[in-house]
C-alpha cells in the first residue's frame, strides 16, 4: 500500500503538470481538489436555433473550463457530451478520451447542430444509452448530468428527469438567457433547486457561474456525507464522528443543557487516516466550524485544533489556536511555497465560543460568535491536499492542555457560513435576534441553560 501511495502521488503530480502545460493556451487553468474524483460526467448541451453559432462556441469554452478541474482518465473522471435539438447526438462517448488535452480538442471540434429544443428527449437518451455505456458501472462513485439550455423545451422534461434521479443520476440544470422557465429547470434538476439549478444572464456571461458550477460539481464528488442542520441536510464532514472523538474522550455538559460536549487533553491521540476522513480531499471552498471552551492554561497555550498532515508529516491544512498571542492561524497549501498562513486576532475567555472560517480559493474570512473578525486574501493559489497522511485533533506545541469541544464540522457549501449561527451559546442567544426573539421567556428557563 505504501508503494502504491507514492506512485499515485507522483502520477497525480505529473498529470497536473502535464495538463497545465498542454491546455494553458485554451483556458485559464485553475487547479481544484476534484482532480481525482471518480465521476461519470455527461454534459447535455442545447444546440437549437435559438443558441446560434457564436453562443454555441461560448458554451463549448465554458465546458472546457469546467472540465479542466478533473483528471480525465479511466481511473478518475470520464466525460461525455450530448448535443441536442430535435434529436440528441452523442458527440463524445464516455471513456473515449483518457487525457485532458484530447478531451478539450474534442469539445472544441463539436459542430453546431441547429433545430428545435427537445430537452426531455436528450435527458432520456443520456440515461438510457450514455450512462449505461460506461465500462466501470460498478466502481464509479458519481454519475452526474449537466443540462445546459437557453429556452423552454418543446417536449416533456418531467418523466425523463424523474427516471434519471431514480437511476441515481445527479442532474444539474443550467439556464441561460431570458427565455428559460424556472419551473422547468426545477423539474429537470435534483432537489433542492438552490443547489442544482444555476442561471446565466446570457452566453457572454456564462463564465461568471463557472466557479459556482465547479464548486457544486466538486461538492458532489468530494462531499457525499450529509449533516442534519435545522430543516435541511448540509453536505460536509462531521468531524466529531469521523475522528471518533466520542469514543476516545470524556463526555461532558455542553454550552446549553440540550448540548453535549467532550473533554480531551492534547496528549489524547485523536488521529485518523486522512483517506478515511477526506477520501477525495477538501473542496475548493468550505466552512470550518468549531464550538470550543478553553479553561485554565488552555487559554494561554498554542495547539492545532485541527491539522491535516502529508505522509511525510508536513502540515497541509490546520487551524491553530494561540492563547498567548490571542490569535487563530489558518494554514493551507501554496503553489510556490510549502504552505501559506492567515492569522486573525481572536481572544478566547473561559466561556464557550464558536469559531468559523469561511475558506475560498483566494481568501479566508474569520468569525467569532457570529461576528466577523477579518477577511484576508490568500497570496497564492491553493493546491490539493494529499490524502495518504494523517488528520489530527487538538495537538499541542509543548506541554499537555485540556480542550472542551462541542462541535467540529467542515461544510462544503460556502453559503453555510451565512446559515450557521452560534445560537448554541447562551451569550449569543441573549444578545441577538438571529436566534429567535423571546426564545427564553422566564428566569427559571434562563437559569437552567447557564453552565
LUMDO-855088 format. One record per residue (C-alpha): residue number from 1; x, y, z. Coordinates in nm, 2 decimals. Layout:
[lokol NUM [X Y Z]]
...
// end
This chain:
[lokol 1 [0.00 0.00 0.00]]
[lokol 2 [0.29 0.24 0.08]]
[lokol 3 [0.45 0.20 -0.26]]
[lokol 4 [0.11 0.24 -0.43]]
[lokol 5 [0.06 0.57 -0.24]]
[lokol 6 [0.40 0.70 -0.36]]
[lokol 7 [0.33 0.60 -0.72]]
[lokol 8 [-0.02 0.75 -0.70]]
[lokol 9 [0.11 1.08 -0.57]]
[lokol 10 [0.38 1.11 -0.84]]
[lokol 11 [0.13 1.02 -1.11]]
[lokol 12 [-0.11 1.28 -0.98]]
[lokol 13 [0.17 1.54 -0.98]]
[lokol 14 [0.28 1.46 -1.33]]
[lokol 15 [-0.07 1.46 -1.47]]
[lokol 16 [-0.14 1.80 -1.31]]
[lokol 17 [0.19 1.95 -1.46]]
[lokol 18 [0.12 1.80 -1.80]]
[lokol 19 [-0.24 1.91 -1.81]]
[lokol 20 [-0.14 2.27 -1.72]]
[lokol 21 [0.13 2.28 -1.98]]
[lokol 22 [-0.09 2.13 -2.25]]
[lokol 23 [-0.41 2.33 -2.20]]
[lokol 24 [-0.30 2.67 -2.09]]
[lokol 25 [-0.33 2.80 -2.44]]
[lokol 26 [-0.70 2.72 -2.43]]
[lokol 27 [-0.81 2.81 -2.08]]
[lokol 28 [-0.73 2.98 -1.76]]
[lokol 29 [-0.63 2.68 -1.56]]
[lokol 30 [-0.74 2.67 -1.20]]
[lokol 31 [-0.63 2.37 -1.01]]
[lokol 32 [-0.90 2.22 -0.78]]
[lokol 33 [-0.92 1.93 -0.55]]
[lokol 34 [-1.16 1.74 -0.78]]
[lokol 35 [-0.88 1.61 -1.00]]
[lokol 36 [-0.90 1.26 -0.86]]
[lokol 37 [-1.28 1.23 -0.83]]
[lokol 38 [-1.43 0.91 -0.98]]
[lokol 39 [-1.71 1.05 -1.19]]
[lokol 40 [-1.91 0.97 -1.50]]
[lokol 41 [-2.00 1.32 -1.61]]
[lokol 42 [-2.23 1.38 -1.91]]
[lokol 43 [-2.29 1.73 -2.05]]
[lokol 44 [-2.62 1.77 -2.23]]
[lokol 45 [-2.60 2.10 -2.42]]
[lokol 46 [-2.86 2.29 -2.62]]
[lokol 47 [-2.77 2.31 -2.99]]
[lokol 48 [-3.11 2.45 -3.11]]
[lokol 49 [-3.15 2.75 -3.34]]
[lokol 50 [-3.20 2.99 -3.06]]
[lokol 51 [-2.85 2.94 -2.94]]
[lokol 52 [-2.66 3.04 -3.26]]
[lokol 53 [-2.31 2.97 -3.38]]
[lokol 54 [-2.14 3.24 -3.17]]
[lokol 55 [-2.30 3.15 -2.84]]
[lokol 56 [-2.26 2.78 -2.90]]
[lokol 57 [-1.89 2.84 -2.92]]
[lokol 58 [-1.90 3.02 -2.59]]
[lokol 59 [-2.09 2.73 -2.44]]
[lokol 60 [-1.81 2.49 -2.56]]
[lokol 61 [-1.55 2.71 -2.40]]
[lokol 62 [-1.74 2.70 -2.07]]
[lokol 63 [-1.74 2.32 -2.08]]
[lokol 64 [-1.37 2.32 -2.14]]
[lokol 65 [-1.31 2.55 -1.83]]
[lokol 66 [-1.54 2.34 -1.61]]
[lokol 67 [-1.38 2.01 -1.72]]
[lokol 68 [-1.03 2.13 -1.65]]
[lokol 69 [-1.08 2.08 -1.28]]
[lokol 70 [-1.09 1.70 -1.32]]
[lokol 71 [-0.83 1.43 -1.40]]
[lokol 72 [-0.97 1.28 -1.72]]
[lokol 73 [-0.87 0.91 -1.72]]
[lokol 74 [-1.02 0.57 -1.69]]
[lokol 75 [-0.93 0.57 -1.32]]
[lokol 76 [-1.09 0.91 -1.23]]
[lokol 77 [-1.33 1.12 -1.43]]
[lokol 78 [-1.48 1.02 -1.77]]
[lokol 79 [-1.67 1.29 -1.97]]
[lokol 80 [-1.93 1.25 -2.24]]
[lokol 81 [-2.10 1.53 -2.44]]
[lokol 82 [-2.45 1.51 -2.59]]
[lokol 83 [-2.57 1.79 -2.81]]
[lokol 84 [-2.94 1.81 -2.88]]
[lokol 85 [-3.20 2.00 -3.08]]
[lokol 86 [-3.48 1.79 -3.25]]
[lokol 87 [-3.28 1.48 -3.17]]
[lokol 88 [-2.98 1.41 -2.94]]
[lokol 89 [-2.64 1.35 -3.09]]
[lokol 90 [-2.36 1.18 -2.90]]
[lokol 91 [-2.06 1.40 -2.96]]
[lokol 92 [-1.82 1.24 -2.72]]
[lokol 93 [-1.88 0.89 -2.57]]
[lokol 94 [-1.79 0.82 -2.20]]
[lokol 95 [-1.43 0.69 -2.17]]
[lokol 96 [-1.33 0.78 -2.52]]
[lokol 97 [-1.07 1.03 -2.41]]
[lokol 98 [-0.82 0.94 -2.13]]
[lokol 99 [-0.65 1.28 -2.11]]
[lokol 100 [-0.75 1.64 -2.07]]
[lokol 101 [-0.59 1.78 -2.39]]
[lokol 102 [-0.76 1.52 -2.60]]
[lokol 103 [-1.09 1.59 -2.45]]
[lokol 104 [-1.05 1.96 -2.49]]
[lokol 105 [-0.97 1.92 -2.85]]
[lokol 106 [-1.28 1.70 -2.90]]
[lokol 107 [-1.50 1.96 -2.73]]
[lokol 108 [-1.36 2.24 -2.94]]
[lokol 109 [-1.43 2.03 -3.25]]
[lokol 110 [-1.81 1.98 -3.19]]
[lokol 111 [-2.01 2.13 -3.48]]
[lokol 112 [-2.33 2.33 -3.41]]
[lokol 113 [-2.64 2.13 -3.48]]
[lokol 114 [-2.94 2.37 -3.51]]
[lokol 115 [-3.30 2.28 -3.48]]
[lokol 116 [-3.58 2.27 -3.22]]
[lokol 117 [-3.55 2.22 -2.85]]
[lokol 118 [-3.63 1.86 -2.73]]
[lokol 119 [-3.46 1.87 -2.39]]
[lokol 120 [-3.66 1.58 -2.24]]
[lokol 121 [-3.56 1.35 -2.53]]
[lokol 122 [-3.19 1.44 -2.47]]
[lokol 123 [-3.21 1.36 -2.10]]
[lokol 124 [-3.37 1.03 -2.17]]
[lokol 125 [-3.11 0.95 -2.43]]
[lokol 126 [-2.83 1.01 -2.18]]
[lokol 127 [-3.00 0.80 -1.91]]
[lokol 128 [-3.09 0.51 -2.14]]
[lokol 129 [-2.77 0.50 -2.36]]
[lokol 130 [-2.48 0.72 -2.25]]
[lokol 131 [-2.45 0.64 -1.87]]
[lokol 132 [-2.51 0.26 -1.93]]
[lokol 133 [-2.22 0.26 -2.19]]
[lokol 134 [-1.97 0.32 -1.91]]
[lokol 135 [-1.72 0.03 -1.87]]
[lokol 136 [-1.70 0.08 -1.49]]
[lokol 137 [-2.06 0.10 -1.37]]
[lokol 138 [-1.97 -0.10 -1.05]]
[lokol 139 [-1.68 0.13 -0.95]]
[lokol 140 [-1.79 0.48 -1.04]]
[lokol 141 [-1.88 0.69 -0.74]]
[lokol 142 [-2.09 0.96 -0.90]]
[lokol 143 [-2.30 0.98 -1.22]]
[lokol 144 [-2.37 1.34 -1.30]]
[lokol 145 [-2.56 1.51 -1.58]]
[lokol 146 [-2.53 1.88 -1.65]]
[lokol 147 [-2.81 2.01 -1.88]]
[lokol 148 [-2.74 2.35 -2.04]]
[lokol 149 [-3.04 2.52 -2.22]]
[lokol 150 [-3.14 2.86 -2.33]]
[lokol 151 [-3.52 2.81 -2.37]]
[lokol 152 [-3.83 2.62 -2.29]]
[lokol 153 [-3.83 2.26 -2.41]]
[lokol 154 [-4.08 2.16 -2.68]]
[lokol 155 [-4.13 1.82 -2.52]]
[lokol 156 [-4.19 1.70 -2.16]]
[lokol 157 [-3.89 1.70 -1.93]]
[lokol 158 [-4.05 1.56 -1.62]]
[lokol 159 [-4.06 1.19 -1.69]]
[lokol 160 [-3.71 1.18 -1.82]]
[lokol 161 [-3.57 1.37 -1.52]]
[lokol 162 [-3.76 1.16 -1.27]]
[lokol 163 [-3.62 0.85 -1.43]]
[lokol 164 [-3.27 1.00 -1.42]]
[lokol 165 [-3.29 1.06 -1.05]]
[lokol 166 [-3.45 0.71 -1.00]]
[lokol 167 [-3.14 0.56 -1.15]]
[lokol 168 [-2.91 0.76 -0.93]]
[lokol 169 [-2.80 1.02 -1.18]]
[lokol 170 [-2.74 1.36 -1.02]]
[lokol 171 [-2.89 1.63 -1.25]]
[lokol 172 [-2.78 1.99 -1.27]]
[lokol 173 [-2.98 2.24 -1.48]]
[lokol 174 [-2.81 2.55 -1.62]]
[lokol 175 [-3.05 2.81 -1.77]]
[lokol 176 [-2.91 3.08 -2.00]]
[lokol 177 [-3.09 3.39 -2.11]]
[lokol 178 [-3.44 3.53 -2.05]]
[lokol 179 [-3.64 3.26 -2.24]]
[lokol 180 [-3.59 2.99 -1.98]]
[lokol 181 [-3.86 2.89 -1.73]]
[lokol 182 [-3.77 2.84 -1.37]]
[lokol 183 [-4.03 2.58 -1.32]]
[lokol 184 [-3.89 2.37 -1.60]]
[lokol 185 [-3.53 2.39 -1.47]]
[lokol 186 [-3.66 2.29 -1.12]]
[lokol 187 [-3.83 1.99 -1.28]]
[lokol 188 [-3.51 1.88 -1.45]]
[lokol 189 [-3.27 1.92 -1.16]]
[lokol 190 [-3.22 1.74 -0.83]]
[lokol 191 [-3.35 1.90 -0.51]]
[lokol 192 [-3.30 2.15 -0.37]]
[lokol 193 [-3.32 2.38 -0.66]]
[lokol 194 [-3.09 2.63 -0.49]]
[lokol 195 [-2.81 2.38 -0.52]]
[lokol 196 [-2.88 2.21 -0.85]]
[lokol 197 [-3.01 2.50 -1.07]]
[lokol 198 [-2.79 2.77 -1.20]]
[lokol 199 [-2.86 3.08 -1.41]]
[lokol 200 [-2.66 3.29 -1.65]]
[lokol 201 [-2.78 3.62 -1.80]]
[lokol 202 [-2.66 3.51 -2.14]]
[lokol 203 [-2.38 3.31 -2.31]]
[lokol 204 [-2.15 3.61 -2.30]]
[lokol 205 [-2.17 3.60 -1.92]]
[lokol 206 [-2.19 3.22 -1.87]]
[lokol 207 [-1.83 3.21 -1.74]]
[lokol 208 [-1.95 3.41 -1.44]]
[lokol 209 [-2.11 3.10 -1.30]]
[lokol 210 [-1.81 2.88 -1.37]]
[lokol 211 [-1.68 2.90 -1.01]]
[lokol 212 [-2.03 2.81 -0.88]]
[lokol 213 [-2.05 2.52 -1.12]]
[lokol 214 [-1.71 2.39 -1.03]]
[lokol 215 [-1.78 2.42 -0.66]]
[lokol 216 [-2.11 2.22 -0.69]]
[lokol 217 [-1.96 1.95 -0.91]]
[lokol 218 [-1.68 1.93 -0.66]]
[lokol 219 [-1.92 1.90 -0.37]]
[lokol 220 [-2.09 1.60 -0.53]]
[lokol 221 [-1.75 1.44 -0.58]]
[lokol 222 [-1.58 1.53 -0.25]]
[lokol 223 [-1.87 1.57 0.00]]
[lokol 224 [-2.11 1.27 -0.01]]
[lokol 225 [-2.19 1.29 0.36]]
[lokol 226 [-2.49 1.49 0.47]]
[lokol 227 [-2.51 1.66 0.81]]
[lokol 228 [-2.86 1.73 0.95]]
[lokol 229 [-2.88 2.10 1.02]]
[lokol 230 [-3.22 2.26 1.12]]
[lokol 231 [-3.47 2.18 0.84]]
[lokol 232 [-3.21 2.07 0.58]]
[lokol 233 [-2.92 1.84 0.53]]
[lokol 234 [-2.59 2.00 0.45]]
[lokol 235 [-2.30 1.83 0.27]]
[lokol 236 [-1.99 1.81 0.47]]
[lokol 237 [-1.78 1.63 0.73]]
[lokol 238 [-1.90 1.56 1.08]]
[lokol 239 [-1.55 1.55 1.24]]
[lokol 240 [-1.67 1.46 1.59]]
[lokol 241 [-1.79 1.13 1.45]]
[lokol 242 [-1.53 1.09 1.18]]
[lokol 243 [-1.24 1.14 1.42]]
[lokol 244 [-1.41 0.91 1.68]]
[lokol 245 [-1.39 1.18 1.95]]
[lokol 246 [-1.69 1.04 2.13]]
[lokol 247 [-1.51 0.70 2.17]]
[lokol 248 [-1.18 0.84 2.29]]
[lokol 249 [-1.27 1.12 2.53]]
[lokol 250 [-1.49 1.21 2.83]]
[lokol 251 [-1.85 1.32 2.77]]
[lokol 252 [-1.95 1.65 2.95]]
[lokol 253 [-2.22 1.90 2.96]]
[lokol 254 [-2.22 2.14 2.66]]
[lokol 255 [-2.29 2.51 2.63]]
[lokol 256 [-2.67 2.45 2.69]]
[lokol 257 [-2.85 2.17 2.87]]
[lokol 258 [-2.95 2.04 2.53]]
[lokol 259 [-2.59 2.02 2.41]]
[lokol 260 [-2.33 1.75 2.46]]
[lokol 261 [-1.95 1.82 2.46]]
[lokol 262 [-1.63 1.62 2.51]]
[lokol 263 [-1.33 1.70 2.72]]
[lokol 264 [-0.99 1.59 2.58]]
[lokol 265 [-0.63 1.65 2.66]]
[lokol 266 [-0.38 1.73 2.39]]
[lokol 267 [-0.20 1.41 2.48]]
[lokol 268 [-0.51 1.21 2.38]]
[lokol 269 [-0.43 1.05 2.04]]
[lokol 270 [-0.71 1.18 1.81]]
[lokol 271 [-0.56 1.07 1.49]]
[lokol 272 [-0.72 0.91 1.18]]
[lokol 273 [-0.60 0.83 0.83]]
[lokol 274 [-0.69 1.13 0.61]]
[lokol 275 [-0.81 0.89 0.34]]
[lokol 276 [-1.09 0.78 0.58]]
[lokol 277 [-1.19 1.14 0.68]]
[lokol 278 [-1.15 1.32 0.34]]
[lokol 279 [-1.14 1.04 0.08]]
[lokol 280 [-1.14 1.29 -0.21]]
[lokol 281 [-0.96 1.57 -0.04]]
[lokol 282 [-1.10 1.91 0.05]]
[lokol 283 [-1.34 2.11 -0.16]]
[lokol 284 [-1.21 2.44 -0.31]]
[lokol 285 [-1.44 2.64 -0.08]]
[lokol 286 [-1.57 2.53 0.26]]
[lokol 287 [-1.67 2.64 0.61]]
[lokol 288 [-1.49 2.52 0.91]]
[lokol 289 [-1.69 2.55 1.24]]
[lokol 290 [-1.58 2.47 1.59]]
[lokol 291 [-1.75 2.53 1.92]]
[lokol 292 [-1.49 2.51 2.20]]
[lokol 293 [-1.42 2.61 2.55]]
[lokol 294 [-1.07 2.68 2.68]]
[lokol 295 [-1.02 2.66 3.05]]
[lokol 296 [-0.72 2.72 3.28]]
[lokol 297 [-0.39 2.71 3.10]]
[lokol 298 [-0.55 2.63 2.77]]
[lokol 299 [-0.63 3.00 2.72]]
[lokol 300 [-0.26 3.07 2.71]]
[lokol 301 [-0.14 2.76 2.51]]
[lokol 302 [-0.08 2.70 2.15]]
[lokol 303 [-0.23 2.40 1.98]]
[lokol 304 [-0.37 2.28 1.65]]
[lokol 305 [-0.74 2.24 1.69]]
[lokol 306 [-0.74 2.05 1.35]]
[lokol 307 [-0.45 1.96 1.13]]
[lokol 308 [-0.41 1.76 0.81]]
[lokol 309 [-0.06 1.62 0.75]]
[lokol 310 [0.10 1.48 0.44]]
[lokol 311 [0.26 1.13 0.46]]
[lokol 312 [0.60 1.29 0.55]]
[lokol 313 [0.44 1.49 0.83]]
[lokol 314 [0.42 1.83 0.66]]
[lokol 315 [0.12 2.04 0.76]]
[lokol 316 [-0.12 2.08 0.46]]
[lokol 317 [-0.41 2.24 0.64]]
[lokol 318 [-0.45 2.35 1.01]]
[lokol 319 [-0.64 2.57 1.24]]
[lokol 320 [-0.41 2.68 1.52]]
[lokol 321 [-0.52 2.85 1.85]]
[lokol 322 [-0.26 3.06 2.02]]
[lokol 323 [-0.37 3.19 2.36]]
[lokol 324 [-0.05 3.38 2.44]]
[lokol 325 [-0.07 3.58 2.11]]
[lokol 326 [-0.46 3.59 2.12]]
[lokol 327 [-0.47 3.47 1.77]]
[lokol 328 [-0.60 3.20 1.54]]
[lokol 329 [-0.39 3.09 1.24]]
[lokol 330 [-0.52 2.91 0.93]]
[lokol 331 [-0.27 2.71 0.74]]
[lokol 332 [-0.32 2.59 0.38]]
[lokol 333 [-0.12 2.48 0.08]]
[lokol 334 [0.06 2.70 -0.18]]
[lokol 335 [0.17 2.65 -0.54]]
[lokol 336 [0.50 2.82 -0.48]]
[lokol 337 [0.58 2.76 -0.11]]
[lokol 338 [0.53 2.47 0.12]]
[lokol 339 [0.24 2.64 0.29]]
[lokol 340 [0.08 2.98 0.35]]
[lokol 341 [-0.06 3.12 0.67]]
[lokol 342 [-0.35 3.36 0.76]]
[lokol 343 [-0.37 3.49 1.11]]
[lokol 344 [-0.67 3.65 1.29]]
[lokol 345 [-0.67 3.84 1.62]]
[lokol 346 [-0.90 3.64 1.85]]
[lokol 347 [-0.93 3.63 2.23]]
[lokol 348 [-1.09 3.33 2.40]]
[lokol 349 [-1.21 3.37 2.76]]
[lokol 350 [-1.32 3.07 2.97]]
[lokol 351 [-1.67 3.06 2.82]]
[lokol 352 [-1.80 2.87 2.51]]
[lokol 353 [-1.72 3.02 2.18]]
[lokol 354 [-1.79 2.94 1.81]]
[lokol 355 [-1.50 2.98 1.57]]
[lokol 356 [-1.60 2.99 1.20]]
[lokol 357 [-1.37 3.01 0.90]]
[lokol 358 [-1.51 3.07 0.55]]
[lokol 359 [-1.24 2.94 0.32]]
[lokol 360 [-1.25 3.03 -0.05]]
[lokol 361 [-0.98 2.98 -0.32]]
[lokol 362 [-0.83 3.32 -0.28]]
[lokol 363 [-0.94 3.44 0.06]]
[lokol 364 [-1.03 3.34 0.42]]
[lokol 365 [-1.28 3.51 0.64]]
[lokol 366 [-1.28 3.46 1.02]]
[lokol 367 [-1.58 3.48 1.26]]
[lokol 368 [-1.62 3.45 1.63]]
[lokol 369 [-1.96 3.41 1.78]]
[lokol 370 [-2.13 3.53 1.46]]
[lokol 371 [-1.92 3.84 1.45]]
[lokol 372 [-1.69 3.89 1.15]]
[lokol 373 [-1.33 3.93 1.26]]
[lokol 374 [-1.15 3.99 0.93]]
[lokol 375 [-1.13 3.89 0.57]]
[lokol 376 [-0.78 3.81 0.45]]
[lokol 377 [-0.66 3.74 0.09]]
[lokol 378 [-0.45 3.44 0.02]]
[lokol 379 [-0.14 3.54 -0.17]]
[lokol 380 [-0.10 3.22 -0.37]]
[lokol 381 [-0.34 2.97 -0.53]]
[lokol 382 [-0.41 2.66 -0.31]]
[lokol 383 [-0.30 2.32 -0.42]]
[lokol 384 [-0.50 2.00 -0.35]]
[lokol 385 [-0.40 1.81 -0.03]]
[lokol 386 [-0.26 1.46 -0.04]]
[lokol 387 [-0.48 1.21 0.14]]
[lokol 388 [-0.22 0.95 0.23]]
[lokol 389 [-0.12 1.12 0.56]]
[lokol 390 [-0.29 1.17 0.89]]
[lokol 391 [-0.56 1.41 1.03]]
[lokol 392 [-0.54 1.51 1.39]]
[lokol 393 [-0.74 1.70 1.65]]
[lokol 394 [-0.61 1.90 1.95]]
[lokol 395 [-0.23 1.86 1.91]]
[lokol 396 [-0.03 2.08 2.14]]
[lokol 397 [0.30 2.25 2.08]]
[lokol 398 [0.46 2.16 2.42]]
[lokol 399 [0.31 2.05 2.75]]
[lokol 400 [-0.04 1.89 2.78]]
[lokol 401 [-0.35 2.11 2.80]]
[lokol 402 [-0.73 2.04 2.81]]
[lokol 403 [-0.97 2.14 2.55]]
[lokol 404 [-1.35 2.10 2.55]]
[lokol 405 [-1.51 2.06 2.21]]
[lokol 406 [-1.89 2.06 2.13]]
[lokol 407 [-1.89 2.10 1.75]]
[lokol 408 [-1.63 2.03 1.49]]
[lokol 409 [-1.75 2.04 1.13]]
[lokol 410 [-1.65 2.12 0.78]]
[lokol 411 [-1.93 2.22 0.55]]
[lokol 412 [-1.88 2.20 0.17]]
[lokol 413 [-2.12 2.48 0.08]]
[lokol 414 [-1.96 2.82 0.14]]
[lokol 415 [-2.31 2.97 0.18]]
[lokol 416 [-2.35 2.77 0.50]]
[lokol 417 [-2.14 3.04 0.66]]
[lokol 418 [-2.45 3.26 0.64]]
[lokol 419 [-2.68 3.00 0.78]]
[lokol 420 [-2.46 2.86 1.06]]
[lokol 421 [-2.52 3.06 1.38]]
[lokol 422 [-2.37 3.04 1.72]]
[lokol 423 [-2.71 3.01 1.88]]
[lokol 424 [-2.60 2.71 2.08]]
[lokol 425 [-2.41 2.96 2.30]]
[lokol 426 [-2.61 3.14 2.57]]
[lokol 427 [-2.42 3.47 2.54]]
[lokol 428 [-2.50 3.48 2.17]]
[lokol 429 [-2.87 3.39 2.22]]
[lokol 430 [-2.90 3.66 2.48]]
[lokol 431 [-2.76 3.94 2.25]]
[lokol 432 [-2.90 3.86 1.91]]
[lokol 433 [-3.24 3.84 1.75]]
[lokol 434 [-3.10 3.60 1.50]]
[lokol 435 [-3.16 3.31 1.74]]
[lokol 436 [-3.53 3.39 1.77]]
[lokol 437 [-3.69 3.67 1.97]]
[lokol 438 [-3.84 3.57 2.30]]
[lokol 439 [-3.68 3.23 2.27]]
[lokol 440 [-3.65 3.21 2.65]]
[lokol 441 [-3.94 3.35 2.84]]
[lokol 442 [-3.87 3.30 3.21]]
[lokol 443 [-3.58 3.35 3.46]]
[lokol 444 [-3.62 2.98 3.55]]
[lokol 445 [-3.57 2.87 3.19]]
[lokol 446 [-3.27 3.11 3.15]]
[lokol 447 [-3.10 2.98 3.47]]
[lokol 448 [-3.14 2.62 3.36]]
[lokol 449 [-2.95 2.70 3.05]]
[lokol 450 [-2.65 2.86 3.21]]
[lokol 451 [-2.34 2.64 3.27]]
// end
